[in-house]
């Protein structure tokens, strides 16, 4: 983490040093006061989901301050940067841990202050590069309405890393604009090692620290200026390197360090066979979206994200597993400006059994069963999460919610629905509503004897002060009912103030 943050800070300083050599640069600033209170062990599901891991506890008083400069998409060459700090008080939640030969409960919560974002980025023509920590959500879904992207969502804190790719979709040569491409490649290093050690039970299962993450995306899209447009492609993510320490009855049974060489970074792009397994933990989704624009400018979309954990998922042997969605987008302000309905199913997982001859040298059983995908879990790595919050969809409960200190996903076999609505009540007041219900059946390897359920609801209003247009007031009411997250109720109030100023000038 130190190296990544130093690189980001150096890049930020280098960018800022150019202020005196260019025309005036516009700096955007934003300050927020965030207050939430409620009942239960955690903030309600919708209050904590898809907000980049900023609010997780039932009680918080936070101050947030940020400065940023956005890249211009109209210029051939452009640059941007940002810094974002959050600090204040958050309540603690008790987790079980085995310390000094006995079970204890330890109160855990966010640090008093943390760096949420620090990045610098540069753009040339249709290409960009970003270094540091920057909040980036789904490239396919609306993070404010959807339940969340299956592979790369807005649910967890950003991690230090380097990302390169296309700025949005670019026309493919010789297609006259009828076919476009979007591609991104990211390498990052999660900086949550201390968080993992503090929340792990140190009794059974395992904990992996020092891992790296890789993410890549390739989408193709037909001409978006036409009434009908289709988007199709794949997202893929991987965890690699790191040290896995396995515990049994409170004692360390093994410590295995995965290799980290230059070729490992290459093999995250194109995996090669290892001795008995692919290097790293690979997962992702097939994504498709079909959009139709009506005569009045309104749009309707149907989309699917189909998850995969191995070859069986890539080959779509996991049945109807995935996120199936319908979306409405209005072309102008009104009582309803957006609506989403999503059905989510992760119960097939390519069947209940997994048997690979490569995992069992010398076996006489030559047939294979490529089931038990156990989405987001792996035999060597913690659950696919950062600071306990899922890097994919929050619809599958994140490891943060495991009060027994289990750092993997306890309920990967989940089925349910999500619906959301937003609009304008007046020129001053916007609203957003969400509701979901889900049933959990445990995991392929650790199924539950009895199902767990959750129903979550959220109501949000945003008041835009016309006399002070720089200031907004947001209020949320949210609650959960069931035995998946517990019965939680919460109120959140956010006062934000934003503006901009100019700095620098040509010498």
N, C-alpha and C positions, 0 to 999 in steps of 0.2 A: 504494500500500500504506500509506503513512504516514497518509493521510487516513482510510482504512478502520480502521486500528488505533487512531487517535486517537478516532474515533467509538465504537469498541468499548470503549476504555478509559474514555471519558467516561460511556458508558452503565453500565459496571460500577461506577464510582464513584457515580453517581447511585443505582443500586440499593442499594449498600452503605450509602449515607447514610440509607436508610429503616429500618435495623435498629432504631434507637432509637425509632421511631414505631410499631412493630408488635410482636406477640408474638414470643417466641423463634424464631429461625431456625436450622434445622439445616444445618450445613456438613459436607459429606462430604470426606474427604481420602484420598489414595492415594499411596503411594510404591513405586517399583519399581527393582530392580537387574536389568538385562538383560545377559546375556553370551552371545555366540554366536561360534563359531569353525568353520572348515571349509576346504575346498579349492575352487579355481576362482576365477573373476573376480567372482562375485556370490554372495550368499546363495542357497540353493536356492529353486526356484520357490515352493513352498508356504510356506516360511518368510517370504518377502517379499511374498506376495500377500494382499490384503484385510486389511492391517494399517495402513492409512492412511499408507503410505510411511515407517514408522518404522524398518524393518530392511531394508537392501538390500545391505550389504557382507558379505564372507565373515568378517570379524573386527570385533567391536564390543564395547565395554564402555560401557553407557549407564546413566545415572541419570534417573529420571522422577518428577516430583512434580506433583500436581494438587490443586486445591480446586474444589468445585462445590456449587451448591444447585439442586435440581431443582424444576421447576414442579409444582404440585399439580393434577392433573386433576379432582379432586373440587370444587375451589373455582371460583366464577365468575370471580374475578380472581386471578391468580397471576403470579409472576415467577421467573426463574432466572438463573444466571450461572456462569461457570467460567473457570479459568486452568490451563494445562497446559504445563510446560516440560520439554524433553529435552536432555541434554548428556552429553558424554563423548568417548571415542575410537572412531573408525571407520577401518578400513583404506581405502586408495585403490585405484582401478581406472584403468588406463592407457587413454586415449583418443587417437586420432590427431588432429592439428591442423596446419594450414599457417600457420606464424608466421614473419614476416620472410623470406619467400621460400623457406622450406624446411619439410620435414615433420618434426614432432617428436611425441613422446608425452608427454602430461601426466597426472599422477596426479590424479584427481578423487574426491571423497567428500563426505559430509555435513559441514555446519559443526560446529564443536565444541559449539555450543549453539544451539538454536532454539526458537521459540515454536510449539508444536503447536496449542494452542487458546487463544482469548481471546474470550469472547462474553458478551452479556447478552440476555435474552429476556423477553417479557411475553405473557401470555395473558388474553383476556377471552372468556368463554363458550367457543365452539368455535373461536375464531380465535387465531392467535399471530403474533408477529414476533420474529425473531432477528437481531441485528447482531453482526458479528465473524466469527471463525473457529471453527467447531464441526464435529466429526466426525459425519457423517450418512451412513449407508449406503443400501442398497436398501430401497424401500418394498414390494417384491414378494417378494424372495428372502431366505433365511436366510444372512447373511453368513458364518456360522461353518461352513456345510456346502456351500453352493453354490460354483460356480466364479466367480461374480460377475455382477452386473447389467450388462447391455449398455450402458445409458445413464448410470446414476449409481450407482457402486459404492463400496465401502469400500477401494479400492485405492490412492488417491493422497492426498496431504496436503490438508487443508481449505484453502480460500482465503478471504480477507476478503470479506465481502459482506453483503447484507440479504436475508432470506427471510421471506415472509409466506404464510399459508395456513391450512388447517383443521388442528385437532388431531385426527389420526386421521380416521376416517370419521364423517360427520355424516348424520343422517336427512334425507332430502329431504321437504319439506312435502307433505302430501296423499297420501303413499304409506304411511302407517301403519307406518313402519319397514321396509317391504319393499324399499326402494331407498335406498342411501346414496351419498354423494359424498365424494371426497378430492381436494383441489386444492392445489398449491403453486407459487409463483413466486419465483425467486431471481435476483439480479444479483450477480456477484462479479468481482473483479479479481485474477487470479493474480499472485503476487509472486515468480515464478521467473525474472525477466529475467537476473539474474547467472548463475544456473544454466545457462540456455540459452547464454549467451555463452561460458561456460567449457567446455561440452561440445560445442559446434558445431565442425565442422572448418575453417570459414572458407576453404573451397576451392571447393566446388560446392554446388548446391541453394540453399536460402535459410533465413533465420532471421527470425521475426516476434516482436517484443517489444511490450510495452504493450497487449496485447489485453485484452478484457473477455469474460466468460462469462455466459451466460443459461441457466437451466434452468426448465422448467415441467412440471407433471404434472397429469393429470386422469383419475381412476379412478371407476368406478361399481361398486357391489357390492350383491348381493342380501342379504337378511337373514341375518347370520352365525349367529344362534341356531338356525337350521334345520339339519337334517342335511346338506342340500346347499346350497352357496353358490358363486356365481360372481363373479369380479372381471374387469373389462374396462376398458381405457383406453389412453392413449398417454403416453409420455414424449417430450420434445423438448428438445434442448440446442443452443446456438449459440455460436460464437466471433465477435466483431466488434470493430471499431476496430483499433488497432495499426499498427506500421510494419514493412513487409516489405523486407528487404535481400537481394538476390540476388547470388550469387557465381558466377564462372566462372573456372576455372584460377587461383584465389587472388585475383582482382580483383573489386571491386564493380562490377556491371553496371547495377544499378538500385536505387533506394530509393523505395518507394511508401508513402504514409501514407493509411490508410483513414479516412474521415471519422468524427467522433464528435460528433453533435448530439443534442438531446433527442429528436428523432423516431426516431433509431436505436434508442433503448431501447424505444420503442413498436413499432417494426418487428420487433424480436426476438420479440414476442408474436404478431403477425400480419404475416408477411413480405409485402412488396410488390415488384413488379418494379422492378429498377434499370434502368440503361441497357441492359446486356446480361446481367445476372445478378441473382440475389437478393442483398441485402446480407447479409454475414456467411456463415459456414459453418454450415449447419443439418444436424442428424442426430438420430436418436432411435429409438424402437421402439414397435411395437404389442405390448401385453401382455395376456395372458389367463391366468386361473388358475381351475381347477375343483376344489373341495374337498368331500370327503364325510366326515362324522363317523360312526364306527361306534358300535354300541350300548355298547361298553365305554369310549367316550370317545376312543379312538385316531382319528387323522385320516390320510387319504391325499389327496394333491394331484397334479394334473397341470397343468403350466404351459408356456407358450410365450412367448418374447420374440423378436419378428421385427424385425430391424434395418432402418432406412431411412436413406439419405443424400440422397435427392431424391424427386421425384414417382414414379419407378418403384418405389422401395422402399415408399413409402406405399401404392401400388396393388398391393403384393404381387406384383411381377413378378420377384422374386428367388428364385423356386422355394422350396426347403426351407431356405433360409438362416435361421438363428436358433438359439436355445437351447431345446431340447425337454427338459423335466424331469419326473421323478416323485419324490415326496417322501412319507416316512412320519414321523408325529409321534406319540409315545406320550403317554398322558395322565398317567402317573405314572412315578417313577424305576424303572429296571431296566437290564438288561444292554444293551439297545438302546432308546435314547430318541429317536433320529432317524436317518434314512437318506435319501440322495439319490443318484439316478443321472441324469446329464445327457448328452445328445448335442448336440454343437455343430458347426454347419456354416456356413462363411462363404465358400464357393467359387463360388457362382453369380454373385452381384453383378450381377444383372439382365443378364447376358451380357458378352461380352469387349470390346465396342466402345461408345464414347460419341461421339455427333455431335449437336450442337444448332445449328440455324441461327442462333440468337441469339448464339452465340459466334463466328460467322463472317459478319459483314455483307457483303452482296453476293454470297454464294455462290449457285450455280445448283443445288446439291443441296438439295432441299427436304425430303427424308425425314429422319427422326430415328432415332437409336439411343441409348437411354438406359441403357446398360450401364456397365461399368467403375466400379462404385460406389466402389471403393477405400475401404472402411470406415475411418473415423477420420482419413483424409487429406484434404487440400484444397490447391488450387493456390496459395493465399495464406497459409494458416496452418500452423504446425507441427502435428504430430500431436496429436490430442485427448488431452492429458496435462497433468499438473502435476508439476513436479520430475521429469520423465521417466517417471513412472508413469501408466499408463492411467487416465483418469477413468471409463472403461467397463470392460468385462471384461478381466482380466489374461490370459485364455486366448489372446488375440492378443498376441504379445510386444511389450512397451512399448518406446518409443524409448530408454529407459535402457540397454537391452542392445546398442545399436548402437555398438560400439567404434570404428567409423570416423567418428563424429561426425555421423551422419545423423539429423536431428531429426524424422523422420517414421516411419511404420510400414513396416518392410521386408517383413513377412509378414502381409498382410491376408487372404489366401486360405488359411484354416486349417480343418481338419476333425479331430474327435476326440471323446473322451468323458471324463467326470469322474465319480467315485463317491466318496462319503463316508459315514462311519458314526461315531456317537458313543453313549456310554452311561455307566453307572456300574458299575465293577467291585465296589465296596463303598461304604459310606457316606462313606469318606474319599478314594476314588480315582475320578476320572473319566478317560475316554479319548476320543480322537478319531483317526480314520484317514482318509487321503485317497489316491487314486491317479488318475492321468490319463495319457492318451496322445494325442498330436496330431501331425499332419503339416502342414508349411507348404509352400506352392507359390509364395511370393513375392507380388507385387502385380499387379494388372491391367495396370499400365503398366510394371512392371519384374518380369516373371515370372522365376522361378529355372530354371536349366537342370537342376538336380537338386533333388529334394525334401529338406527338412530335417525331422528328427523329434525328438521328446522324449518320454520317459517319466519321470514324477515321482511320488514316494511320500513320505508324511509320516506319522509316528506321534507322538502326543502323549499325555502323561499329566499330570494335575493332582492333586496331593496336598493335601488340605484338612486342616490340622492341628487336630484336635479340642481339644487342650489350649490352642491359640492360634488361635481361629477367625478372628481378623483377618488371619492370614497364610496365603498359598498358595505352593506350590512347583510350577512348571510346567517340564516338560522336553520338548523336541522333537528328533526325529531325522528328517532329510529328505535326500533325494538326487535328483539329476537324471541322466538318461543319454540321450545323443544329441548331435546337432550343431546343435540349435536354441538351447539355453541353454548347452551345454557339459556336461561331466561335473562336477557339483558335489556335494559332501557337506557337511553341516553339523549341528552340535549347538547347541541354544539352551536356556539355563536362565534362568528368570525367578523372582525372589523378590519377592512383592508383599505389602504391608501396608496395610490399609485400616481406616478408622474414621470417626467423626463426633463433632462437638461442637456445642453450642448457643451462640448469641451474640445479644446485643441484648435488647430487652424494651420494653414500653410505657412511655412517659414518665409 
